[in-house]
Amino acid sequence: MTTAIIVWLRHDLRLADNPALFYAAQQGRVIPVYIDDTSQQDSWAPGAASRCWLHHSLDNMHQQLNGQLRLFKGNPVDVLTQLVNDTGAKAIFWNRCYTPHAIARDSLIKQTLKSQGVEVFSYNGSLLWEPWQVSKGDGTAYKVFTPFYRNGCLNAAPPAEPLCRPELTLFNEPIPQQLSLTELDLLPHHPWKNRITDHWDISEDAAWRRLQQFTSERLREYQDARDIPSLEGTSTLSPYLQWGQISPRQIWYYSQQRGNQPGLEEALDTFLKELAWREFSYYQLYHNPAMTTENLNQRFNQFPWKHEAKHYRCWQQGRTGIPIIDAGMRELWQTGYMHNRVRMLVGSFLVKNQLQHWHHGARWFWDTLVDADLASNSTSWQWVAGCGTDSAPYFRIFNPVTQGQKFDPDGHYVRRYLPELKALPSRYIHCPWSAPDGVLNQAGVVLGSSYPLPIADLKVTRQAALQAFSSLHEQPEEKS
Ligand code: FAD
């Protein structure tokens, strides 16, 4: 095979079930390429935690490709045009990305390259169903998750079966302008970068091990354990999905194969439904490209948000004085991840008890989550704020104390991330301000000194949120 074929890798950093790589391998000598895209103008370029993850993912991919992953930095249209000239490549293959920036960028690149006589082939490598494949009987898009999943997705053609690792013949001649991984400069310049690798093994094999371990050891308990933040009750596959070390089709089919046993039906159904929330998020973003910054429910455009920088900093740093909130925010800072239930609680606290715009929460998550995903993050923050199309109603305001008592009854999660409260009896672990002085003394807790007093009175702020919400003008809501 003499023809050179470029495979432009993006959020698909794996060898198995990689359609672009698989089909390119049948056409010629493959040039696997990653471009650090500097053309992104919409300020949703990957955040610090994502870039750290990306660094290690590229390192792993480079090793898997016998040192032949080619790295570049710049505007992809320029980099690819130059690459075609330098290598004589006849075609470019990629797996589709679905953010508004990627869609616009890729269609421009497709046009440009085609006009230069280069063939372009694109595939679905990161979704179970393409967003344009699922629609209601009248051709319009679904707005509510359950009918989207049950009627739309499950009645559509089943997701394609995963592909095996291809036999690759790699192009191994030198290419000008190629950079080293260090020259891409993806790692953040603070000690935080080590925390990510202390907590995560970042490779395609590690993603597989995690899936295998989850399905064999934890799927059975998923239904209940997934809401308990102190347990490892979920798959923690989200960052691997985000950078593509594993594909949703691999998870979908492998978990069905492993979960096909008596007694696992409900757990499997719940797990697949969660995976489908990711699909729904992509679906929503595809049909509402402005939703990264604009409320889906426009009634919220008049919401009287307040931005208090001091309280926002307390929230970011895990110093609000509300233990479950602080534990969640410190888990995020220390590991680049936060348990889903706690994400909902910290989101609700910021948006409802603090009346801060959901944008501020979404931004902080964008920079600090290793699984930061524009579709899931925007959809989830709109869900938390009550302005998404299928959201919890705004007036349902989580009480972080009762939620903590319900989902972390012995305070194991809080104690893990707030060692200063470790010795408090469980009865007071979610509300240290209600503990008698003697109990606080004995536990070595000095409120306002070793641990903050709450920055918000939960009852008062709840009332203020309800009042702010009731000031919005009614607008008929569409449900389907
Ligand atoms: P599991 O329970 O094992 O679920 C399996 C997979 O299903 C996940 O890996 C994920 O891909 C998908 N999934 C599960 N729950 C959801 C959900 N609610 N929405 C979308 N997909 C879901 N998820 C992200 O991947 N990136 C984000 O940037 C992100 N931001 C969020 C922000 C907020 C405010 C909230 C409340 C949730 C956010 N989520 C986000 C969704 C969810 O918290 C994570 O997907 C989940 O915690 C990942 O852990 P897991 O892999 O163990 O999940």
Boltz pocket constraint, residues with backbone or C-beta under 6 A from the ligand:
constraints:
  - pocket:
      binder: B
      contacts: [[A, 226], [A, 234], [A, 235], [A, 236], [A, 237], [A, 238], [A, 239], [A, 241], [A, 242], [A, 271], [A, 274], [A, 275], [A, 276], [A, 277], [A, 278], [A, 279], [A, 281], [A, 338], [A, 339], [A, 340], [A, 341], [A, 343], [A, 344], [A, 347], [A, 365], [A, 369], [A, 371], [A, 372], [A, 373], [A, 374], [A, 376], [A, 377], [A, 378], [A, 380], [A, 381], [A, 384]]
      max_distance: 6.0
